[in-house]
Amino acid sequence: MFGCCVAGRLLQTNLQQVDETHALFELPAAGAINHVCVFLLGTVPFPDGYGCTVHFFWPGKGFQLLGMLSNDKPSAIFRLRGTYTAQGKAAFSASSSSSDMQQEEVTAILGLSIEPLSDIGVQMANMNIGTVAKAEPASGLRDPTLLAERIVKHLFNYVSGFTGGGVGPDVAVPMTLIVKWYENFIGKVRNGGVGFLERGDE
C-alpha cells in the first residue's frame, strides 16, 4: 500500500506491518538523510473517511509527527536534515567526527498510522500550532484576539468558496476540506509569516 524513497537511495517497498492500522519502514544510515518521500502505491486506497499520519522515530528521541497522507494527498516529502538528523547539532549535538559517524549509522523508523481523517485533522492542527505563534506578526496583528479573528475569517472564506458562498448550522463541511485549508494556511505562514492575513490575501 505504501512506498518510501530517501533522496539519493533506491525506492523502499519493504514495509513492515505492525498490525491492521500501523506499519513502518526502517531507515538505515539515518544521519545522512536529507529528505524522505512517502506515498501510496495506488494499489489499495484508504477506506472512505480515513488517511494516515506519518511519524519519524529517532532512537532516544521518540516518535514525532511529520505529516499525513490521504486519498486526496497520496504523497508527501519531508525534510529531515538539520531538524531530526546529524546536520542538526541543534537537534542532536555532535562534538566530534566519530559521533557524527555514529549518528549516520543510526537506523531510524518512519511510522504510518491509519486513522479517521477527523482525528488526523486535529493532530495536524496541534502539530504546527506553534508555527503561527512563532511567526512574526504584522503590525496590526500583534493582538492575539485580532490574529485569531483573522485566522477564523480566512478559514470561513475558504470554506464558503466550496459551499456556494454560505456556511450555516445545516451546511456539512467535509473534514478533508479543513485539512486542505490547514495545509495551505501553514504553508503560507512558513513561507512569509502572517502578513497575508492583514492584507486579506486568500
Order of alpha helices (4+ residues) and beta strands (2+ residues): beta-beta-beta-beta-beta-beta-beta-beta-alpha-beta-alpha-alpha-alpha-alpha-alpha
